[in-house]
Amino acid sequence: MIKKIFARSEKVSEMDDDNKRIIDMLYDVKKELDYVHQEFDNITDAILIDSFIYEIQALNMKYQYYIKLCKERGLIANGFESI
């Protein structure tokens, strides 16, 4: 997977490990959030619906946290948006 997040003055391959970890976490949360949204569209049980709603809310908060870290560090997140 080609990562489309980079610092203003450096390539992904030249970033420090902490920035790479943040980028990896952002991608992981985004992938998990996409999966949970997809599964949510296919469930019908009321208990599972509630469970997925809470999971989506928690993942949204994580996603926003990593987006915020990217902005604070001057990383540019192409293809990512606020939820």
PDB file of N, CA, C and O in Angstrom, chain B, residues numbered from 101:
ATOM      1  N   MET B 101       0.838  -1.174   0.000  1.00  0.00           N
ATOM      2  CA  MET B 101       0.000   0.000   0.000  1.00  0.00           C
ATOM      3  C   MET B 101       0.886   1.242   0.000  1.00  0.00           C
ATOM      4  O   MET B 101       1.798   1.367   0.818  1.00  0.00           O
ATOM      5  N   ILE B 102       0.612   2.141  -0.909  1.00  0.00           N
ATOM      6  CA  ILE B 102       1.349   3.402  -0.947  1.00  0.00           C
ATOM      7  C   ILE B 102       0.653   4.371  -0.017  1.00  0.00           C
ATOM      8  O   ILE B 102      -0.550   4.602  -0.134  1.00  0.00           O
ATOM      9  N   LYS B 103       1.393   4.925   0.887  1.00  0.00           N
ATOM     10  CA  LYS B 103       0.820   5.859   1.843  1.00  0.00           C
ATOM     11  C   LYS B 103       0.894   7.256   1.256  1.00  0.00           C
ATOM     12  O   LYS B 103       1.928   7.661   0.724  1.00  0.00           O
ATOM     13  N   LYS B 104      -0.189   7.981   1.353  1.00  0.00           N
ATOM     14  CA  LYS B 104      -0.269   9.303   0.754  1.00  0.00           C
ATOM     15  C   LYS B 104      -0.150  10.409   1.792  1.00  0.00           C
ATOM     16  O   LYS B 104      -0.571  11.540   1.547  1.00  0.00           O
ATOM     17  N   ILE B 105       0.414  10.096   2.935  1.00  0.00           N
ATOM     18  CA  ILE B 105       0.620  11.110   3.954  1.00  0.00           C
ATOM     19  C   ILE B 105       2.110  11.374   4.026  1.00  0.00           C
ATOM     20  O   ILE B 105       2.912  10.441   4.036  1.00  0.00           O
ATOM     21  N   PHE B 106       2.474  12.619   4.076  1.00  0.00           N
ATOM     22  CA  PHE B 106       3.883  12.961   4.126  1.00  0.00           C
ATOM     23  C   PHE B 106       4.066  14.281   4.825  1.00  0.00           C
ATOM     24  O   PHE B 106       3.148  15.099   4.886  1.00  0.00           O
ATOM     25  N   ALA B 107       5.238  14.484   5.345  1.00  0.00           N
ATOM     26  CA  ALA B 107       5.551  15.769   5.963  1.00  0.00           C
ATOM     27  C   ALA B 107       5.787  16.772   4.853  1.00  0.00           C
ATOM     28  O   ALA B 107       6.117  16.395   3.728  1.00  0.00           O
ATOM     29  N   ARG B 108       5.622  18.025   5.158  1.00  0.00           N
ATOM     30  CA  ARG B 108       5.780  19.057   4.141  1.00  0.00           C
ATOM     31  C   ARG B 108       7.152  19.008   3.475  1.00  0.00           C
ATOM     32  O   ARG B 108       7.276  19.309   2.288  1.00  0.00           O
ATOM     33  N   SER B 109       8.171  18.635   4.225  1.00  0.00           N
ATOM     34  CA  SER B 109       9.525  18.712   3.682  1.00  0.00           C
ATOM     35  C   SER B 109      10.218  17.358   3.561  1.00  0.00           C
ATOM     36  O   SER B 109      11.411  17.301   3.264  1.00  0.00           O
ATOM     37  N   GLU B 110       9.496  16.285   3.784  1.00  0.00           N
ATOM     38  CA  GLU B 110      10.162  14.995   3.715  1.00  0.00           C
ATOM     39  C   GLU B 110       9.252  13.929   3.128  1.00  0.00           C
ATOM     40  O   GLU B 110       8.029  14.044   3.197  1.00  0.00           O
ATOM     41  N   LYS B 111       9.849  12.891   2.549  1.00  0.00           N
ATOM     42  CA  LYS B 111       9.119  11.763   2.019  1.00  0.00           C
ATOM     43  C   LYS B 111       8.822  10.795   3.156  1.00  0.00           C
ATOM     44  O   LYS B 111       9.455  10.853   4.210  1.00  0.00           O
ATOM     45  N   VAL B 112       7.866   9.911   2.942  1.00  0.00           N
ATOM     46  CA  VAL B 112       7.514   8.933   3.969  1.00  0.00           C
ATOM     47  C   VAL B 112       8.740   8.132   4.381  1.00  0.00           C
ATOM     48  O   VAL B 112       8.916   7.851   5.566  1.00  0.00           O
ATOM     49  N   SER B 113       9.582   7.763   3.440  1.00  0.00           N
ATOM     50  CA  SER B 113      10.755   6.955   3.754  1.00  0.00           C
ATOM     51  C   SER B 113      11.768   7.699   4.622  1.00  0.00           C
ATOM     52  O   SER B 113      12.632   7.074   5.238  1.00  0.00           O
ATOM     53  N   GLU B 114      11.668   9.036   4.674  1.00  0.00           N
ATOM     54  CA  GLU B 114      12.617   9.831   5.451  1.00  0.00           C
ATOM     55  C   GLU B 114      12.040  10.290   6.794  1.00  0.00           C
ATOM     56  O   GLU B 114      12.722  10.987   7.546  1.00  0.00           O
ATOM     57  N   MET B 115      10.805   9.913   7.105  1.00  0.00           N
ATOM     58  CA  MET B 115      10.174  10.339   8.356  1.00  0.00           C
ATOM     59  C   MET B 115      10.731   9.591   9.549  1.00  0.00           C
ATOM     60  O   MET B 115      11.278   8.496   9.417  1.00  0.00           O
ATOM     61  N   ASP B 116      10.585  10.201  10.719  1.00  0.00           N
ATOM     62  CA  ASP B 116      10.997   9.500  11.924  1.00  0.00           C
ATOM     63  C   ASP B 116       9.962   8.428  12.270  1.00  0.00           C
ATOM     64  O   ASP B 116       8.841   8.441  11.760  1.00  0.00           O
ATOM     65  N   ASP B 117      10.356   7.508  13.140  1.00  0.00           N
ATOM     66  CA  ASP B 117       9.502   6.363  13.462  1.00  0.00           C
ATOM     67  C   ASP B 117       8.175   6.774  14.096  1.00  0.00           C
ATOM     68  O   ASP B 117       7.153   6.129  13.862  1.00  0.00           O
ATOM     69  N   ASP B 118       8.181   7.836  14.891  1.00  0.00           N
ATOM     70  CA  ASP B 118       6.956   8.269  15.541  1.00  0.00           C
ATOM     71  C   ASP B 118       5.928   8.740  14.514  1.00  0.00           C
ATOM     72  O   ASP B 118       4.749   8.402  14.624  1.00  0.00           O
ATOM     73  N   ASN B 119       6.354   9.508  13.526  1.00  0.00           N
ATOM     74  CA  ASN B 119       5.434   9.953  12.478  1.00  0.00           C
ATOM     75  C   ASN B 119       4.934   8.774  11.646  1.00  0.00           C
ATOM     76  O   ASN B 119       3.763   8.732  11.268  1.00  0.00           O
ATOM     77  N   LYS B 120       5.810   7.826  11.363  1.00  0.00           N
ATOM     78  CA  LYS B 120       5.390   6.640  10.610  1.00  0.00           C
ATOM     79  C   LYS B 120       4.348   5.851  11.397  1.00  0.00           C
ATOM     80  O   LYS B 120       3.389   5.337  10.822  1.00  0.00           O
ATOM     81  N   ARG B 121       4.540   5.756  12.722  1.00  0.00           N
ATOM     82  CA  ARG B 121       3.590   5.025  13.566  1.00  0.00           C
ATOM     83  C   ARG B 121       2.225   5.705  13.541  1.00  0.00           C
ATOM     84  O   ARG B 121       1.195   5.036  13.459  1.00  0.00           O
ATOM     85  N   ILE B 122       2.217   7.033  13.610  1.00  0.00           N
ATOM     86  CA  ILE B 122       0.952   7.778  13.566  1.00  0.00           C
ATOM     87  C   ILE B 122       0.248   7.547  12.236  1.00  0.00           C
ATOM     88  O   ILE B 122      -0.966   7.346  12.201  1.00  0.00           O
ATOM     89  N   ILE B 123       0.991   7.575  11.162  1.00  0.00           N
ATOM     90  CA  ILE B 123       0.414   7.338   9.840  1.00  0.00           C
ATOM     91  C   ILE B 123      -0.146   5.930   9.751  1.00  0.00           C
ATOM     92  O   ILE B 123      -1.252   5.731   9.249  1.00  0.00           O
ATOM     93  N   ASP B 124       0.610   4.951  10.233  1.00  0.00           N
ATOM     94  CA  ASP B 124       0.125   3.569  10.219  1.00  0.00           C
ATOM     95  C   ASP B 124      -1.160   3.423  11.030  1.00  0.00           C
ATOM     96  O   ASP B 124      -2.090   2.739  10.603  1.00  0.00           O
ATOM     97  N   MET B 125      -1.213   4.060  12.188  1.00  0.00           N
ATOM     98  CA  MET B 125      -2.406   3.988  13.027  1.00  0.00           C
ATOM     99  C   MET B 125      -3.599   4.643  12.328  1.00  0.00           C
ATOM    100  O   MET B 125      -4.716   4.130  12.398  1.00  0.00           O
ATOM    101  N   LEU B 126      -3.372   5.761  11.661  1.00  0.00           N
ATOM    102  CA  LEU B 126      -4.445   6.435  10.933  1.00  0.00           C
ATOM    103  C   LEU B 126      -5.008   5.516   9.849  1.00  0.00           C
ATOM    104  O   LEU B 126      -6.224   5.380   9.717  1.00  0.00           O
ATOM    105  N   TYR B 127      -4.127   4.892   9.080  1.00  0.00           N
ATOM    106  CA  TYR B 127      -4.576   3.969   8.044  1.00  0.00           C
ATOM    107  C   TYR B 127      -5.325   2.786   8.639  1.00  0.00           C
ATOM    108  O   TYR B 127      -6.351   2.372   8.101  1.00  0.00           O
ATOM    109  N   ASP B 128      -4.822   2.232   9.752  1.00  0.00           N
ATOM    110  CA  ASP B 128      -5.478   1.093  10.390  1.00  0.00           C
ATOM    111  C   ASP B 128      -6.879   1.448  10.876  1.00  0.00           C
ATOM    112  O   ASP B 128      -7.826   0.692  10.659  1.00  0.00           O
ATOM    113  N   VAL B 129      -7.010   2.595  11.529  1.00  0.00           N
ATOM    114  CA  VAL B 129      -8.317   3.022  12.035  1.00  0.00           C
ATOM    115  C   VAL B 129      -9.269   3.267  10.875  1.00  0.00           C
ATOM    116  O   VAL B 129     -10.438   2.887  10.944  1.00  0.00           O
ATOM    117  N   LYS B 130      -8.787   3.893   9.815  1.00  0.00           N
ATOM    118  CA  LYS B 130      -9.630   4.158   8.641  1.00  0.00           C
ATOM    119  C   LYS B 130     -10.110   2.849   8.018  1.00  0.00           C
ATOM    120  O   LYS B 130     -11.276   2.726   7.645  1.00  0.00           O
ATOM    121  N   LYS B 131      -9.213   1.877   7.907  1.00  0.00           N
ATOM    122  CA  LYS B 131      -9.578   0.585   7.340  1.00  0.00           C
ATOM    123  C   LYS B 131     -10.610  -0.121   8.223  1.00  0.00           C
ATOM    124  O   LYS B 131     -11.578  -0.686   7.715  1.00  0.00           O
ATOM    125  N   GLU B 132     -10.409  -0.089   9.521  1.00  0.00           N
ATOM    126  CA  GLU B 132     -11.347  -0.709  10.449  1.00  0.00           C
ATOM    127  C   GLU B 132     -12.701   0.002  10.416  1.00  0.00           C
ATOM    128  O   GLU B 132     -13.746  -0.648  10.456  1.00  0.00           O
ATOM    129  N   LEU B 133     -12.682   1.310  10.344  1.00  0.00           N
ATOM    130  CA  LEU B 133     -13.919   2.082  10.277  1.00  0.00           C
ATOM    131  C   LEU B 133     -14.701   1.756   9.004  1.00  0.00           C
ATOM    132  O   LEU B 133     -15.923   1.613   9.049  1.00  0.00           O
ATOM    133  N   ASP B 134     -14.016   1.639   7.891  1.00  0.00           N
ATOM    134  CA  ASP B 134     -14.672   1.267   6.634  1.00  0.00           C
ATOM    135  C   ASP B 134     -15.310  -0.119   6.744  1.00  0.00           C
ATOM    136  O   ASP B 134     -16.428  -0.336   6.276  1.00  0.00           O
ATOM    137  N   TYR B 135     -14.586  -1.054   7.369  1.00  0.00           N
ATOM    138  CA  TYR B 135     -15.096  -2.416   7.542  1.00  0.00           C
ATOM    139  C   TYR B 135     -16.343  -2.420   8.435  1.00  0.00           C
ATOM    140  O   TYR B 135     -17.335  -3.071   8.108  1.00  0.00           O
ATOM    141  N   VAL B 136     -16.296  -1.701   9.553  1.00  0.00           N
ATOM    142  CA  VAL B 136     -17.431  -1.673  10.475  1.00  0.00           C
ATOM    143  C   VAL B 136     -18.648  -1.031   9.814  1.00  0.00           C
ATOM    144  O   VAL B 136     -19.772  -1.490  10.016  1.00  0.00           O
ATOM    145  N   HIS B 137     -18.441   0.011   9.036  1.00  0.00           N
ATOM    146  CA  HIS B 137     -19.562   0.627   8.304  1.00  0.00           C
ATOM    147  C   HIS B 137     -20.182  -0.377   7.331  1.00  0.00           C
ATOM    148  O   HIS B 137     -21.403  -0.455   7.202  1.00  0.00           O
ATOM    149  N   GLN B 138     -19.345  -1.126   6.662  1.00  0.00           N
ATOM    150  CA  GLN B 138     -19.831  -2.122   5.709  1.00  0.00           C
ATOM    151  C   GLN B 138     -20.640  -3.211   6.428  1.00  0.00           C
ATOM    152  O   GLN B 138     -21.707  -3.606   5.957  1.00  0.00           O
ATOM    153  N   GLU B 139     -20.137  -3.688   7.557  1.00  0.00           N
ATOM    154  CA  GLU B 139     -20.848  -4.712   8.324  1.00  0.00           C
ATOM    155  C   GLU B 139     -22.151  -4.156   8.899  1.00  0.00           C
ATOM    156  O   GLU B 139     -23.164  -4.855   8.931  1.00  0.00           O
ATOM    157  N   PHE B 140     -22.129  -2.918   9.345  1.00  0.00           N
ATOM    158  CA  PHE B 140     -23.318  -2.284   9.914  1.00  0.00           C
ATOM    159  C   PHE B 140     -24.467  -2.279   8.913  1.00  0.00           C
ATOM    160  O   PHE B 140     -25.627  -2.448   9.290  1.00  0.00           O
ATOM    161  N   ASP B 141     -24.147  -2.088   7.646  1.00  0.00           N
ATOM    162  CA  ASP B 141     -25.177  -2.050   6.609  1.00  0.00           C
ATOM    163  C   ASP B 141     -25.874  -3.392   6.420  1.00  0.00           C
ATOM    164  O   ASP B 141     -26.942  -3.456   5.811  1.00  0.00           O
ATOM    165  N   ASN B 142     -25.271  -4.475   6.943  1.00  0.00           N
ATOM    166  CA  ASN B 142     -25.814  -5.815   6.711  1.00  0.00           C
ATOM    167  C   ASN B 142     -26.445  -6.457   7.941  1.00  0.00           C
ATOM    168  O   ASN B 142     -26.893  -7.600   7.854  1.00  0.00           O
ATOM    169  N   ILE B 143     -26.500  -5.779   9.072  1.00  0.00           N
ATOM    170  CA  ILE B 143     -27.054  -6.399  10.275  1.00  0.00           C
ATOM    171  C   ILE B 143     -28.494  -5.977  10.488  1.00  0.00           C
ATOM    172  O   ILE B 143     -28.921  -4.905  10.061  1.00  0.00           O
ATOM    173  N   THR B 144     -29.238  -6.856  11.166  1.00  0.00           N
ATOM    174  CA  THR B 144     -30.654  -6.577  11.423  1.00  0.00           C
ATOM    175  C   THR B 144     -31.012  -6.714  12.902  1.00  0.00           C
ATOM    176  O   THR B 144     -32.054  -6.211  13.321  1.00  0.00           O
ATOM    177  N   ASP B 145     -30.195  -7.368  13.687  1.00  0.00           N
ATOM    178  CA  ASP B 145     -30.482  -7.570  15.102  1.00  0.00           C
ATOM    179  C   ASP B 145     -30.291  -6.265  15.879  1.00  0.00           C
ATOM    180  O   ASP B 145     -29.264  -5.601  15.735  1.00  0.00           O
ATOM    181  N   ALA B 146     -31.277  -5.899  16.700  1.00  0.00           N
ATOM    182  CA  ALA B 146     -31.249  -4.631  17.430  1.00  0.00           C
ATOM    183  C   ALA B 146     -30.042  -4.518  18.366  1.00  0.00           C
ATOM    184  O   ALA B 146     -29.450  -3.445  18.485  1.00  0.00           O
ATOM    185  N   ILE B 147     -29.684  -5.595  19.015  1.00  0.00           N
ATOM    186  CA  ILE B 147     -28.538  -5.569  19.936  1.00  0.00           C
ATOM    187  C   ILE B 147     -27.245  -5.315  19.154  1.00  0.00           C
ATOM    188  O   ILE B 147     -26.405  -4.520  19.576  1.00  0.00           O
ATOM    189  N   LEU B 148     -27.096  -5.981  18.036  1.00  0.00           N
ATOM    190  CA  LEU B 148     -25.900  -5.764  17.214  1.00  0.00           C
ATOM    191  C   LEU B 148     -25.865  -4.357  16.633  1.00  0.00           C
ATOM    192  O   LEU B 148     -24.795  -3.759  16.514  1.00  0.00           O
ATOM    193  N   ILE B 149     -27.008  -3.836  16.276  1.00  0.00           N
ATOM    194  CA  ILE B 149     -27.061  -2.469  15.749  1.00  0.00           C
ATOM    195  C   ILE B 149     -26.519  -1.495  16.787  1.00  0.00           C
ATOM    196  O   ILE B 149     -25.695  -0.639  16.466  1.00  0.00           O
ATOM    197  N   ASP B 150     -26.977  -1.622  18.032  1.00  0.00           N
ATOM    198  CA  ASP B 150     -26.466  -0.754  19.108  1.00  0.00           C
ATOM    199  C   ASP B 150     -24.971  -0.922  19.284  1.00  0.00           C
ATOM    200  O   ASP B 150     -24.244   0.060  19.437  1.00  0.00           O
ATOM    201  N   SER B 151     -24.513  -2.154  19.263  1.00  0.00           N
ATOM    202  CA  SER B 151     -23.085  -2.441  19.423  1.00  0.00           C
ATOM    203  C   SER B 151     -22.262  -1.777  18.321  1.00  0.00           C
ATOM    204  O   SER B 151     -21.216  -1.188  18.595  1.00  0.00           O
ATOM    205  N   PHE B 152     -22.722  -1.869  17.097  1.00  0.00           N
ATOM    206  CA  PHE B 152     -22.000  -1.271  15.977  1.00  0.00           C
ATOM    207  C   PHE B 152     -22.012   0.253  16.053  1.00  0.00           C
ATOM    208  O   PHE B 152     -21.036   0.905  15.683  1.00  0.00           O
ATOM    209  N   ILE B 153     -23.112   0.816  16.530  1.00  0.00           N
ATOM    210  CA  ILE B 153     -23.175   2.270  16.675  1.00  0.00           C
ATOM    211  C   ILE B 153     -22.100   2.743  17.649  1.00  0.00           C
ATOM    212  O   ILE B 153     -21.400   3.717  17.373  1.00  0.00           O
ATOM    213  N   TYR B 154     -21.963   2.057  18.793  1.00  0.00           N
ATOM    214  CA  TYR B 154     -20.936   2.426  19.767  1.00  0.00           C
ATOM    215  C   TYR B 154     -19.536   2.230  19.201  1.00  0.00           C
ATOM    216  O   TYR B 154     -18.642   3.043  19.436  1.00  0.00           O
ATOM    217  N   GLU B 155     -19.351   1.145  18.453  1.00  0.00           N
ATOM    218  CA  GLU B 155     -18.041   0.888  17.859  1.00  0.00           C
ATOM    219  C   GLU B 155     -17.684   1.960  16.832  1.00  0.00           C
ATOM    220  O   GLU B 155     -16.541   2.414  16.783  1.00  0.00           O
ATOM    221  N   ILE B 156     -18.640   2.360  16.023  1.00  0.00           N
ATOM    222  CA  ILE B 156     -18.398   3.413  15.031  1.00  0.00           C
ATOM    223  C   ILE B 156     -18.057   4.729  15.718  1.00  0.00           C
ATOM    224  O   ILE B 156     -17.156   5.444  15.279  1.00  0.00           O
ATOM    225  N   GLN B 157     -18.768   5.049  16.790  1.00  0.00           N
ATOM    226  CA  GLN B 157     -18.469   6.280  17.524  1.00  0.00           C
ATOM    227  C   GLN B 157     -17.050   6.251  18.098  1.00  0.00           C
ATOM    228  O   GLN B 157     -16.326   7.243  18.012  1.00  0.00           O
ATOM    229  N   ALA B 158     -16.659   5.130  18.677  1.00  0.00           N
ATOM    230  CA  ALA B 158     -15.313   5.011  19.246  1.00  0.00           C
ATOM    231  C   ALA B 158     -14.251   5.126  18.159  1.00  0.00           C
ATOM    232  O   ALA B 158     -13.245   5.808  18.354  1.00  0.00           O
ATOM    233  N   LEU B 159     -14.455   4.478  17.028  1.00  0.00           N
ATOM    234  CA  LEU B 159     -13.502   4.558  15.930  1.00  0.00           C
ATOM    235  C   LEU B 159     -13.433   5.966  15.349  1.00  0.00           C
ATOM    236  O   LEU B 159     -12.354   6.424  14.971  1.00  0.00           O
ATOM    237  N   ASN B 160     -14.560   6.654  15.274  1.00  0.00           N
ATOM    238  CA  ASN B 160     -14.556   8.040  14.798  1.00  0.00           C
ATOM    239  C   ASN B 160     -13.699   8.920  15.690  1.00  0.00           C
ATOM    240  O   ASN B 160     -12.966   9.778  15.198  1.00  0.00           O
ATOM    241  N   MET B 161     -13.784   8.716  16.992  1.00  0.00           N
ATOM    242  CA  MET B 161     -12.978   9.499  17.921  1.00  0.00           C
ATOM    243  C   MET B 161     -11.482   9.210  17.729  1.00  0.00           C
ATOM    244  O   MET B 161     -10.661  10.127  17.740  1.00  0.00           O
ATOM    245  N   LYS B 162     -11.143   7.940  17.557  1.00  0.00           N
ATOM    246  CA  LYS B 162      -9.741   7.573  17.296  1.00  0.00           C
ATOM    247  C   LYS B 162      -9.255   8.207  16.003  1.00  0.00           C
ATOM    248  O   LYS B 162      -8.150   8.746  15.939  1.00  0.00           O
ATOM    249  N   TYR B 163     -10.083   8.137  14.983  1.00  0.00           N
ATOM    250  CA  TYR B 163      -9.738   8.679  13.675  1.00  0.00           C
ATOM    251  C   TYR B 163      -9.461  10.181  13.775  1.00  0.00           C
ATOM    252  O   TYR B 163      -8.467  10.676  13.243  1.00  0.00           O
ATOM    253  N   GLN B 164     -10.352  10.895  14.460  1.00  0.00           N
ATOM    254  CA  GLN B 164     -10.160  12.329  14.634  1.00  0.00           C
ATOM    255  C   GLN B 164      -8.883  12.634  15.413  1.00  0.00           C
ATOM    256  O   GLN B 164      -8.195  13.612  15.121  1.00  0.00           O
ATOM    257  N   TYR B 165      -8.568  11.810  16.389  1.00  0.00           N
ATOM    258  CA  TYR B 165      -7.342  11.992  17.177  1.00  0.00           C
ATOM    259  C   TYR B 165      -6.108  11.903  16.276  1.00  0.00           C
ATOM    260  O   TYR B 165      -5.217  12.748  16.366  1.00  0.00           O
ATOM    261  N   TYR B 166      -6.048  10.893  15.415  1.00  0.00           N
ATOM    262  CA  TYR B 166      -4.882  10.736  14.544  1.00  0.00           C
ATOM    263  C   TYR B 166      -4.820  11.814  13.457  1.00  0.00           C
ATOM    264  O   TYR B 166      -3.733  12.234  13.062  1.00  0.00           O
ATOM    265  N   ILE B 167      -5.970  12.255  12.980  1.00  0.00           N
ATOM    266  CA  ILE B 167      -5.987  13.382  12.041  1.00  0.00           C
ATOM    267  C   ILE B 167      -5.415  14.618  12.731  1.00  0.00           C
ATOM    268  O   ILE B 167      -4.619  15.350  12.141  1.00  0.00           O
ATOM    269  N   LYS B 168      -5.821  14.849  13.979  1.00  0.00           N
ATOM    270  CA  LYS B 168      -5.325  15.992  14.743  1.00  0.00           C
ATOM    271  C   LYS B 168      -3.803  15.909  14.920  1.00  0.00           C
ATOM    272  O   LYS B 168      -3.105  16.910  14.763  1.00  0.00           O
ATOM    273  N   LEU B 169      -3.292  14.718  15.246  1.00  0.00           N
ATOM    274  CA  LEU B 169      -1.843  14.551  15.395  1.00  0.00           C
ATOM    275  C   LEU B 169      -1.115  14.855  14.085  1.00  0.00           C
ATOM    276  O   LEU B 169      -0.060  15.490  14.090  1.00  0.00           O
ATOM    277  N   CYS B 170      -1.673  14.406  12.978  1.00  0.00           N
ATOM    278  CA  CYS B 170      -1.055  14.685  11.678  1.00  0.00           C
ATOM    279  C   CYS B 170      -0.988  16.187  11.428  1.00  0.00           C
ATOM    280  O   CYS B 170       0.034  16.700  10.973  1.00  0.00           O
ATOM    281  N   LYS B 171      -2.065  16.881  11.723  1.00  0.00           N
ATOM    282  CA  LYS B 171      -2.083  18.331  11.520  1.00  0.00           C
ATOM    283  C   LYS B 171      -1.068  19.024  12.415  1.00  0.00           C
ATOM    284  O   LYS B 171      -0.358  19.927  11.972  1.00  0.00           O
ATOM    285  N   GLU B 172      -0.996  18.603  13.675  1.00  0.00           N
ATOM    286  CA  GLU B 172      -0.057  19.215  14.617  1.00  0.00           C
ATOM    287  C   GLU B 172       1.394  19.015  14.187  1.00  0.00           C
ATOM    288  O   GLU B 172       2.242  19.868  14.450  1.00  0.00           O
ATOM    289  N   ARG B 173       1.683  17.899  13.530  1.00  0.00           N
ATOM    290  CA  ARG B 173       3.046  17.588  13.120  1.00  0.00           C
ATOM    291  C   ARG B 173       3.355  18.074  11.709  1.00  0.00           C
ATOM    292  O   ARG B 173       4.455  17.855  11.200  1.00  0.00           O
ATOM    293  N   GLY B 174       2.393  18.727  11.081  1.00  0.00           N
ATOM    294  CA  GLY B 174       2.623  19.239   9.736  1.00  0.00           C
ATOM    295  C   GLY B 174       2.573  18.172   8.671  1.00  0.00           C
ATOM    296  O   GLY B 174       3.119  18.356   7.583  1.00  0.00           O
ATOM    297  N   LEU B 175       1.925  17.054   8.965  1.00  0.00           N
ATOM    298  CA  LEU B 175       1.771  15.995   7.975  1.00  0.00           C
ATOM    299  C   LEU B 175       0.561  16.318   7.121  1.00  0.00           C
ATOM    300  O   LEU B 175      -0.436  16.843   7.616  1.00  0.00           O
ATOM    301  N   ILE B 176       0.648  16.010   5.868  1.00  0.00           N
ATOM    302  CA  ILE B 176      -0.444  16.264   4.939  1.00  0.00           C
ATOM    303  C   ILE B 176      -1.140  14.929   4.700  1.00  0.00           C
ATOM    304  O   ILE B 176      -0.499  13.944   4.334  1.00  0.00           O
ATOM    305  N   ALA B 177      -2.440  14.903   4.906  1.00  0.00           N
ATOM    306  CA  ALA B 177      -3.203  13.663   4.769  1.00  0.00           C
ATOM    307  C   ALA B 177      -4.063  13.723   3.527  1.00  0.00           C
ATOM    308  O   ALA B 177      -5.216  14.149   3.593  1.00  0.00           O
ATOM    309  N   ASN B 178      -3.528  13.307   2.405  1.00  0.00           N
ATOM    310  CA  ASN B 178      -4.303  13.259   1.159  1.00  0.00           C
ATOM    311  C   ASN B 178      -5.248  12.071   1.200  1.00  0.00           C
ATOM    312  O   ASN B 178      -4.832  10.958   1.521  1.00  0.00           O
ATOM    313  N   GLY B 179      -6.501  12.293   0.883  1.00  0.00           N
ATOM    314  CA  GLY B 179      -7.464  11.212   0.861  1.00  0.00           C
ATOM    315  C   GLY B 179      -8.151  10.963   2.186  1.00  0.00           C
ATOM    316  O   GLY B 179      -8.978  10.058   2.292  1.00  0.00           O
ATOM    317  N   PHE B 180      -7.825  11.744   3.195  1.00  0.00           N
ATOM    318  CA  PHE B 180      -8.470  11.614   4.491  1.00  0.00           C
ATOM    319  C   PHE B 180      -9.232  12.900   4.776  1.00  0.00           C
ATOM    320  O   PHE B 180      -8.805  13.995   4.410  1.00  0.00           O
ATOM    321  N   GLU B 181     -10.353  12.737   5.428  1.00  0.00           N
ATOM    322  CA  GLU B 181     -11.180  13.891   5.736  1.00  0.00           C
ATOM    323  C   GLU B 181     -11.717  13.757   7.147  1.00  0.00           C
ATOM    324  O   GLU B 181     -11.648  12.692   7.761  1.00  0.00           O
ATOM    325  N   SER B 182     -12.245  14.842   7.640  1.00  0.00           N
ATOM    326  CA  SER B 182     -12.877  14.797   8.957  1.00  0.00           C
ATOM    327  C   SER B 182     -14.178  14.047   8.858  1.00  0.00           C
ATOM    328  O   SER B 182     -14.846  14.064   7.824  1.00  0.00           O
ATOM    329  N   ILE B 183     -14.532  13.392   9.936  1.00  0.00           N
ATOM    330  CA  ILE B 183     -15.799  12.659   9.998  1.00  0.00           C
ATOM    331  C   ILE B 183     -16.741  13.460  10.857  1.00  0.00           C
ATOM    332  O   ILE B 183     -17.883  13.052  11.066  1.00  0.00           O
TER     333      ILE B 183
END
